[in-house]
Amino acid sequence: MDDLKLPIIDHIAELRKRLIIIVSIVIAGTIGSYIYIETLIDLLLDPVRKLDFIYLTPPELFLSYLKISLVAGIIITSPLIFWNIWVFLVPGLKEKEKRYLGLALFMGFFLFLLGGFFAYRVIIPITIDFFVKLSTPVIQPKFSFGNYTGFISSILLSFGIVFELPILVALLTKFNLISASTLRKYRKYLIVVIFIVASFLSPPDLISQLLLAAPLLVLFEISVLIAEWLD
C-alpha cells in the first residue's frame, strides 16, 4: 500500500506545483495586460466604432478593465500554460503518445487563436450589427461597457474552445476511444448535443447561439473526416 500511495502523493504534489505556476503566470500576464489596457480597449471597440458606450455603476469600468486584462493575460500566456500541462502529463505517456499529445497541444494553441480571430473579425460585427438594426428613432442603442466586454469575452472564448474540436476528436480516435463509424452512427444525436453546447457557451440570445452552432457543425464534419483518415 505504501508503494502505491507514494506515486499518488508525488502526482498530487506535481499537480499542485503546476497549478501554482499556471496561476502565477496568468496573474503576471493579467498585470502586464492591464498596463496596455487602452490599446486592448481600442482593439475591442474596433468592430463597433459607431456605437456609444456608458457605464452604469462606479466600479463597472474598473471591473471591465480587469476582465479584459484577465482574458488577454490568459491568451498571451497560453503557450506557457500548455507547456506546463505538457510537463505534467508527459512522464506517464509512451513515446508515441508523447508525439501525439505534443502535436495536439501545439495545434490546439493555434486553433484556439484562429477561433478567437474568426469570432473577432466575422461573428462579432455580424452579431452587433443585427442587434443595432433593431433600434428605432425613439429607442437608440447605448451599450453598457461592462455588458459589452462580458458579451465579447464570452464569444471570443467560446469560439476559441469550439475550434479545438478536431484536435479532441483526433486524439480520441488515435487512442481508440472513438471511431469514425461511431461518429456517423450517432451523428443526429451529436448534432443535438452541439446545439445544447452552443446554448451554454454563447451569450443568452438565439442569434449568438446559431452563429456558434454553425461553425461547430462544420468542425464536427471535419472531425468525422479526420477520424476516418486516422481509423
C-alpha positions in Angstrom: 0.0 0.0 0.0 2.8 2.4 0.8 4.4 1.8 -2.6 1.0 2.6 -4.2 0.5 5.8 -2.1 3.8 7.3 -2.9 3.3 7.8 -6.6 -0.1 9.2 -6.0 1.3 11.7 -3.5 4.0 12.6 -6.0 1.4 13.2 -8.7 -0.7 15.4 -6.4 2.4 17.4 -5.4 3.4 17.9 -9.0 -0.2 18.8 -10.0 -0.2 21.4 -7.1 3.1 22.8 -8.3 1.9 23.1 -11.9 -1.3 24.8 -10.8 0.5 27.3 -8.7 2.9 28.0 -11.7 -0.1 28.4 -14.1 -2.0 30.7 -11.7 1.2 32.8 -11.2 1.8 33.0 -15.0 -1.8 34.2 -15.5 -1.6 36.8 -12.8 1.6 38.1 -14.3 0.0 38.2 -17.8 -3.0 40.0 -16.4 -0.9 42.6 -14.8 1.1 43.1 -17.9 -2.1 43.3 -20.0 -3.5 46.0 -17.6 -0.5 48.2 -18.4 -1.7 48.3 -22.0 -5.4 48.4 -21.3 -6.0 51.4 -23.6 -4.6 49.5 -26.5 -6.7 46.5 -25.6 -9.9 48.6 -25.4 -9.1 50.1 -28.9 -8.9 46.5 -30.2 -12.2 45.5 -28.6 -14.0 48.6 -29.9 -12.6 48.4 -33.4 -15.5 46.2 -34.8 -18.1 48.7 -33.3 -16.6 52.1 -33.7 -20.0 53.8 -34.4 -21.5 52.8 -31.0 -21.7 54.8 -27.9 -20.8 53.2 -24.5 -21.7 54.1 -21.0 -21.0 52.6 -17.6 -23.8 52.4 -15.1 -22.2 51.9 -11.7 -19.0 53.4 -10.2 -16.9 50.2 -10.3 -18.2 48.9 -13.7 -15.4 50.4 -15.8 -12.6 49.3 -13.5 -14.1 45.7 -13.3 -14.3 45.7 -17.1 -10.7 46.6 -17.3 -9.8 43.8 -15.0 -11.9 41.3 -17.1 -10.3 42.4 -20.3 -6.8 42.2 -18.7 -7.6 38.7 -17.4 -8.8 37.4 -20.8 -5.8 39.0 -22.6 -3.4 37.6 -19.9 -4.8 34.0 -20.4 -4.4 34.3 -24.2 -0.9 35.8 -24.0 0.4 33.2 -21.5 -1.4 30.3 -23.1 1.9 28.8 -24.6 3.3 28.7 -21.1 0.1 27.2 -19.8 0.1 24.5 -22.4 3.8 23.8 -21.7 3.1 23.2 -18.0 0.2 20.9 -18.9 2.6 19.0 -21.2 5.3 18.7 -18.4 2.7 17.3 -16.0 1.3 14.7 -18.5 4.4 13.6 -20.3 6.0 11.3 -17.6 3.1 8.9 -17.8 3.0 8.6 -21.6 4.6 6.3 -24.1 6.9 7.7 -26.8 4.2 7.6 -29.5 1.6 9.1 -27.1 4.0 11.9 -26.3 4.3 12.8 -30.0 0.5 12.8 -30.5 -0.1 14.9 -27.4 2.7 17.3 -28.2 1.3 17.9 -31.7 -2.2 18.2 -30.3 -1.2 20.9 -27.8 0.8 22.8 -30.5 -2.1 22.7 -33.0 -4.6 23.3 -30.2 -3.0 26.6 -29.4 -3.2 27.9 -33.0 -6.7 26.6 -33.4 -7.7 28.5 -30.3 -6.3 31.7 -31.7 -7.9 31.0 -35.0 -11.3 30.6 -33.4 -10.9 33.8 -31.5 -9.8 35.7 -34.6 -12.7 34.3 -36.6 -15.1 35.5 -33.9 -13.4 38.9 -33.7 -13.5 39.6 -37.4 -16.7 37.8 -38.5 -19.1 36.8 -35.8 -18.9 39.9 -33.5 -19.5 42.5 -36.3 -22.5 40.4 -37.6 -24.0 39.9 -34.1 -23.6 43.6 -33.1 -24.9 44.8 -36.4 -28.0 42.6 -36.1 -28.9 44.0 -32.7 -28.2 47.6 -33.6 -30.6 47.3 -36.5 -33.4 46.5 -34.1 -33.2 50.1 -32.9 -35.8 52.7 -33.8 -35.7 56.5 -34.0 -37.1 56.6 -30.4 -35.0 53.8 -29.0 -31.3 54.2 -29.8 -28.6 51.8 -28.7 -26.3 52.9 -25.8 -24.5 49.8 -24.5 -23.1 49.3 -21.1 -19.4 48.9 -21.4 -19.3 46.2 -18.8 -22.1 44.2 -20.5 -20.4 44.6 -23.9 -17.0 43.4 -22.7 -18.7 40.4 -21.0 -20.6 39.6 -24.2 -17.4 39.9 -26.4 -15.3 37.9 -24.0 -17.7 35.0 -23.9 -17.9 35.0 -27.7 -14.1 35.1 -28.1 -13.5 32.3 -25.6 -16.4 30.2 -26.9 -15.1 30.2 -30.4 -11.6 29.5 -29.2 -12.8 26.5 -27.4 -15.1 25.1 -30.1 -12.2 25.3 -32.7 -10.4 22.7 -30.6 -13.0 20.0 -31.6 -10.9 18.5 -34.5 -7.9 18.1 -32.2 -10.0 16.5 -29.5 -11.6 14.0 -32.0 -8.2 13.2 -33.5 -6.7 12.4 -30.0 -9.7 10.3 -29.0 -9.5 8.4 -32.3 -5.8 7.9 -32.1 -6.2 6.4 -28.6 -9.0 4.2 -29.8 -11.6 5.8 -27.6 -13.9 6.7 -30.6 -14.1 5.8 -34.3 -15.5 7.4 -37.4 -18.2 4.8 -37.6 -19.4 5.7 -34.1 -19.5 9.4 -35.0 -21.5 8.6 -38.1 -23.9 6.3 -36.2 -24.7 8.9 -33.6 -24.5 12.0 -35.8 -28.1 13.1 -35.3 -27.7 12.9 -31.5 -24.4 14.7 -31.6 -25.9 17.5 -33.7 -28.5 18.0 -30.9 -25.6 18.0 -28.4 -23.8 20.6 -30.5 -26.8 23.0 -30.2 -27.0 22.4 -26.5 -23.3 23.1 -26.1 -23.7 26.3 -28.2 -26.5 27.5 -26.0 -24.3 27.1 -22.9 -21.1 28.6 -24.4 -22.6 31.6 -26.2 -24.4 34.6 -24.7 -28.1 34.0 -23.9 -29.5 35.0 -27.3 -30.7 33.0 -30.2 -28.5 34.7 -32.9 -25.2 34.2 -31.0 -26.2 30.6 -30.3 -26.9 29.9 -34.0 -23.7 31.7 -35.1 -21.7 29.5 -32.7 -23.6 26.3 -33.7 -23.0 26.8 -37.4 -19.1 26.6 -37.4 -19.4 23.9 -34.7 -21.4 21.8 -37.1 -18.7 22.4 -39.8 -16.0 21.5 -37.4 -17.8 18.3 -36.4 -18.0 17.2 -40.1 -14.3 18.0 -40.4 -13.7 15.9 -37.3 -15.5 13.0 -38.8 -13.3 13.2 -41.9 -10.2 13.3 -39.6 -11.5 10.3 -37.7 -12.0 8.4 -41.0 -8.4 9.2 -42.1 -7.0 8.1 -38.7 -9.0 4.9 -38.5 
